[in-house]
Amino acid sequence: MPCRIDDAERVSRPILPLAEPLAWIDTAFDALVAAGLERPHRVRIGRQGREVDLDGRRLVNFGANDYLGYAGDVRLTRAASKASCAEGFGAGASPLVSGHSSAHEALEAALSGLLDVEAVLTFPSGFAANTATIPALVRPGDVVASDERNHASIIDGCRLARATVLVYPHRDVAALDRMLATTPAAARRLVVTDTLFSMDGTIAPLPDLCDVARRHGAMLMVDEAHATGVFGRRGSGLVESLGCADGVHIRVGTLSKALGAAGGFVGGQEALVRWLRHRARGWVFSTAHPPGVAAAATRAIRLLDEEPGRRRDLLDRAREVREALAAAGLDTGAAGAQIVPIIAGTAEEAVALSARLTARGCFVPAIRPPSVPEGRSLVRASLSWHHTADDLAALVAALVRHAPRRTAQQHA
Ligand SMILES: Cc1ncc(COP(=O)(O)O)c(C=O)c1O
């Protein structure tokens, strides 16, 4: 018999005014603003480059991950346009169905050569690469150990996996060792780390991580998002420059930072990539990125080979900037690459420092929680091959004038 609302019940139940279901957002947003965490919605006019036009102001650009200056390079635009004309703009389907074009195939071959691995799988973003890969490797009952400063996409990948997550202190291999010793023998173990940490500019102790992972029979997965294109003789990243290829099983990277294009990738053994093609949900159930984007990334990989001087210049200049800041008594923590953080303290202090730098013509964005822990808000200068000696001198002068002096202890 069909279920009917009783007439008497209908009459007796009071009709309440409906609450606006999204009303909670205003309250939650007000709290966020009060905590100094409102984020500006900026509009960039024109391409990324040495300078950037933001909200009508022309500023020297220390706020892009365009480390080698390829994001606005016309050689990538031409490659994208040629492939788009030949293969169409949209990929039209997941790679598994019909979205994997010859441009994607060429990109994966170029990446396999760059990393010197058996196989590579490309994803629409680096974020997708991490969130899709981790749950394909570990399940409930397994263990994943993750550095406390890992990128949000790694954190989310760990959550999606529903494995037991062990968060170890930043770069603390001894703590990781102790944690892994307590894990059940039957569980699969995965250790995951950024190689170059995106907010602190610190470098993971890869040789020691390889050693610990090997002793505990753990898989080691690294995310080279900010190191791809910048480190290594071929430019493949820190795994290459630190000589750790044999100890790292899963190599993630992005095409969206030094390579100036978009997308993410995972490289390793053929068996790993074949498994991901069947089990990485963010790959199986998502449209492939446009063929033109893949072609632009392939062109950028060729440029790594043709223009090795760019990464050398970048790292030399980054060292000079860090040394100049240190000589002036500023503390950049343990930063060791082209990402130069200056710790400001609270979210408000970071925003105020960023505004002072903007007033002096340098765009250096404030980084606040949840991107960094509470009390460690900072401004982050992302250096690029584009920057001239004058740009870097202006940055150093502005920081020396406005940034707080901090002791090493305050970074702890
Ligand atoms: C360490 C790290 N991994 C992954 C990503 C995500 O890469 P994408 O921007 O290509 O999605 C980022 C982006 O900032 C990152 O810093």
The ligand as a MOL file (V3000), in Angstrom:
LIG
                    3D

  0  0  0     0  0            999 V3000
M  V30 BEGIN CTAB
M  V30 COUNTS 16 16 0 0 0
M  V30 BEGIN ATOM
M  V30 1 C 54.4740 19.8230 -3.7730 0
M  V30 2 C 53.3280 20.0410 -4.7020 0
M  V30 3 N 52.7250 18.9680 -5.2350 0
M  V30 4 C 51.6900 19.1010 -6.0820 0
M  V30 5 C 51.1980 20.3430 -6.4240 0
M  V30 6 C 50.0470 20.4520 -7.3510 0
M  V30 7 O 50.4980 20.6380 -8.6430 0
M  V30 8 P 49.5650 21.3090 -9.7490 0
M  V30 9 O 49.6150 22.7670 -9.5200 0
M  V30 10 O 50.1680 20.8700 -11.0350 0
M  V30 11 O 48.2010 20.7400 -9.5390 0
M  V30 12 C 51.8050 21.4830 -5.9080 0
M  V30 13 C 51.2960 22.8100 -6.2910 0
M  V30 14 O 51.5710 23.8170 -5.7530 0
M  V30 15 C 52.8850 21.3320 -5.0120 0
M  V30 16 O 53.4780 22.3980 -4.4640 0
M  V30 END ATOM
M  V30 BEGIN BOND
M  V30 1 1 1 2
M  V30 2 1 2 3
M  V30 3 2 2 15
M  V30 4 2 3 4
M  V30 5 1 4 5
M  V30 6 1 5 6
M  V30 7 2 5 12
M  V30 8 1 6 7
M  V30 9 1 7 8
M  V30 10 2 8 9
M  V30 11 1 8 10
M  V30 12 1 8 11
M  V30 13 1 12 13
M  V30 14 1 12 15
M  V30 15 2 13 14
M  V30 16 1 15 16
M  V30 END BOND
M  V30 END CTAB
M  END
